[in-house]
Amino acid sequence: MAKYRAVLFDFDGTLADTSPGIKNSIRYALGEKGIPVGDEKRLNYFIGPPLYEGFSHVYGTDKELTDELVRLYRVYYSDRGVYECALFPGSLEMLKQLRGAGLRLAVVSSKPAHFLKIVLPHLGIEDCFETVVGPELKNKSADKSFLIRKALEELGESASPQVVMVGDRHYDIAGARDAGVTAAGVTYGFGTKEELQAAGADFLADSAESLTARLLSNP
């Protein structure tokens, strides 16, 4: 019998490298308002947390400007950015193996559900998941523990160490711990090993293959 029964996956930086579309959308929004991008490394902050937090934290924008930048971001992202991504090596094979082994799979992401419903079919993985959970477009925050609990409710699962939340940033780990499920970190995304360990990850994986092996391991 497998140790785990359900796996909840973050999307950006966990299943797919979405950085090209996200960064191009940020550049477009900033350019429309005449704001210099500055150090390109600053754009990495946007991959994971809600957009509103990203703009206010990295560029110090007030509420009015933040709202406008998010609107402009979505102009580009809706048209082009959402498609500028690719699955990480081994992601598709991992999902197929986990499904074949009888594990229940879901996506739990800070990316708005509107865009998840576009990008999952684009990548050909929508049929791998029983449910897909993300915030509404109008939501300015995306509490990961709330989203995890919503996914559990939709799956009909209770919070348990037999449910795993997999993500690449400390938001995913903190959300998992708060929601009462196992927290797994992947180091091939946009967070660091140190960040994930500091957040309290129960275990780490450096590839889709090693993650698959861990998730299918016996007690």
Helices and strands as residue ranges (DSSP letters): E 6-9, E 16-17, H 19-32, G 40-46, H 51-59, H 63-79, G 81-83, E 86-87, H 91-100, E 104-108, H 113-123, G 126-128, E 131-133, H 144-155, E 163-167, H 170-179, E 182-186, H 193-199, E 203-205, H 208-215
